[in-house]
């Protein structure tokens, strides 16, 4: 059996090398195989959240509230290319090819075109955010809202305010101190 494989390899050597060269030169972002560019474990704060951007890279939120983007080769601190300020970021999300952050009670969407954040108007301070495949949700002290990525508008979906929202595939789960609800 092994000799058969070697004879096939000898016959199709050029094709084998072509395939190997193609895969060696093709690069893509994989969330499983990133080597983060730190010289030691103490070089940055601990990661609080990691949001994967399909075939492009990851957004990173560290325990100090600093946001970075890593494409598998280059590491970019968000403060280096935006005017995001010094307010620590509480939470991040990657939804519909956009980056979202929760900072100082505000939900903000990042625009790649202008390198600026746009604040989503909400009636009250934002407490938590989560998303499923279809919608982005944010909860305030008074209610829970679904956010339109296109218009940056908030639609109230529940009078209930949740302490914590959790990402799901087709739904978002919300929890209060007493129980968990859907």
KABELTA-V21466 format. One record per residue. N is the residue number from 1. RES is the residue in one small letter. SS is DSSP state (~ for helix, > for strand, _ for the rest). PSI is psi in degrees with one decimal (NA if undefined). OMEGA is omega in degrees with one decimal (999 if undefined). Layout:
BEGIN
n res ss psi omega
N RES SS PSI OMEGA
N RES SS PSI OMEGA
END
This chain:
BEGIN
n res ss psi omega
1 x _ -44.5 -178.9
2 x ~ -36.9 178.8
3 x ~ -32.1 176.8
4 x ~ -42.8 179.1
5 x ~ -40.3 177.6
6 x ~ -36.9 179.1
7 x ~ -37.7 175.5
8 x ~ -42.9 178.8
9 x ~ -40.6 179.5
10 x ~ -37.3 -178.8
11 x ~ -36.7 -174.3
12 x _ 35.5 -177.4
13 x ~ -43.6 -178.8
14 x ~ -42.5 178.2
15 x ~ -40.8 179.2
16 x ~ -46.3 179.4
17 x ~ -39.0 178.6
18 x ~ -44.5 178.5
19 x ~ -42.9 -180.0
20 x ~ -40.9 178.1
21 x ~ -41.6 179.4
22 x ~ -49.0 -178.4
23 x ~ -29.6 179.1
24 x ~ -29.7 -177.8
25 x ~ -12.9 178.7
26 x _ 122.4 178.5
27 x _ 143.9 176.1
28 x _ 159.1 -177.1
29 x _ 128.1 176.7
30 x _ 127.0 -177.2
31 x _ -14.2 -177.6
32 x _ -21.3 -170.3
33 x _ 29.8 175.5
34 x _ 135.5 170.4
35 x _ 110.1 -175.6
36 x _ 140.1 -170.2
37 x _ 61.0 178.5
38 x _ 141.0 -178.8
39 x _ -23.4 178.9
40 x _ 168.8 -179.6
41 x _ -21.6 -178.9
42 x _ 4.8 -176.0
43 x _ -16.2 178.5
44 x _ 169.4 172.9
45 x _ 165.6 178.3
46 x _ 146.6 179.1
47 x > 128.4 178.8
48 x > -33.9 -178.7
49 x > 145.0 175.4
50 x > 124.9 179.4
51 x > 118.9 -177.7
52 x > 134.6 174.3
53 x > 116.4 -172.8
54 x _ 115.2 176.3
55 x _ 24.4 -179.1
56 x _ -41.5 -177.0
57 x > -158.7 179.7
58 x > 143.5 168.8
59 x > 138.7 -177.9
60 x > 135.3 173.2
61 x > 120.9 -179.9
62 x > 173.8 -175.5
63 x _ -13.7 176.3
64 x _ 0.2 -179.9
65 x _ 18.5 179.3
66 x _ 137.9 -178.3
67 x > 138.9 177.6
68 x > 161.3 174.7
69 x > 134.6 180.0
70 x > 121.9 -177.2
71 x _ 10.6 -178.7
72 x _ -16.5 179.1
73 x _ -50.7 -176.7
74 x _ 144.0 179.0
75 x > 125.8 -176.4
76 x > 121.7 174.1
77 x > 130.1 -176.9
78 x ~ -36.8 -179.4
79 x ~ -19.8 -178.4
80 x ~ -25.0 -177.4
81 x ~ 9.8 173.9
82 x _ 170.2 173.9
83 x _ 54.8 -174.6
84 x _ -9.7 176.2
85 x _ -171.3 -176.7
86 x _ -0.1 179.7
87 x _ 126.8 -179.6
88 x _ 142.3 176.9
89 x > 135.0 -178.0
90 x > -34.9 -176.0
91 x > 154.3 178.8
92 x > 159.3 174.8
93 x > 145.9 172.1
94 x > 113.3 -174.3
95 x > 129.2 179.4
96 x _ 51.1 177.8
97 x _ 19.4 178.2
98 x > 152.7 175.7
99 x > 135.2 -179.9
100 x > 144.7 176.6
101 x > 151.2 176.5
102 x > 115.3 -178.5
103 x > 134.1 176.9
104 x _ 39.5 178.0
105 x _ 7.0 -179.0
106 x > 142.6 172.2
107 x > 126.1 -177.4
108 x > 141.6 176.7
109 x > 134.9 -178.6
110 x > 132.3 177.5
111 x > 117.8 176.9
112 x _ -32.5 -177.0
113 x _ -44.5 -175.5
114 x _ -5.4 -174.6
115 x _ 38.3 -179.9
116 x > 161.8 176.0
117 x > 143.2 173.2
118 x > 130.7 -178.9
119 x > 133.2 176.8
120 x > 122.4 180.0
121 x _ 124.7 178.9
122 x _ 145.2 175.0
123 x _ 82.5 -178.7
124 x _ 168.7 -178.2
125 x _ 134.4 177.8
126 x > 138.1 -177.1
127 x > -40.9 -175.8
128 x > 158.0 176.1
129 x > 154.6 177.9
130 x > 167.3 179.0
131 x > 155.8 168.3
132 x _ -162.8 -178.7
133 x _ -18.6 -171.8
134 x _ -29.7 -171.1
135 x _ 156.3 172.6
136 x > 134.4 -178.8
137 x > 146.4 175.2
138 x > 142.0 177.9
139 x > 143.5 175.8
140 x > -173.8 178.3
141 x _ -15.1 -174.3
142 x _ -25.5 -173.2
143 x _ 175.7 176.5
144 x > 139.2 -173.6
145 x > 149.0 169.9
146 x > 135.7 -174.8
147 x > 133.2 173.7
148 x _ 121.9 -179.4
149 x _ -29.4 -177.7
150 x _ -44.9 -174.2
151 x _ -7.2 -176.2
152 x _ 37.5 178.1
153 x _ 154.7 -178.1
154 x > 130.3 176.4
155 x > 124.5 -179.5
156 x > 126.4 179.3
157 x > -14.0 179.3
158 x > 139.4 174.1
159 x _ -12.8 -177.3
160 x _ 134.1 174.4
161 x _ 125.4 -179.9
162 x _ 147.5 176.1
163 x _ -34.6 -175.9
164 x > 137.3 174.7
165 x > 146.1 -178.6
166 x > 135.4 179.1
167 x _ 141.7 172.8
168 x _ 171.5 -179.8
169 x _ -54.2 -179.9
170 x _ 8.0 -179.6
171 x _ 167.2 174.7
172 x _ 134.5 178.8
173 x > 140.8 177.3
174 x > 144.6 179.2
175 x > 145.3 171.4
176 x _ 178.7 179.7
177 x _ -35.7 -173.8
178 x _ -36.8 -174.7
179 x _ 179.0 174.8
180 x > 138.2 -179.0
181 x > 165.4 177.4
182 x _ NA 999
END
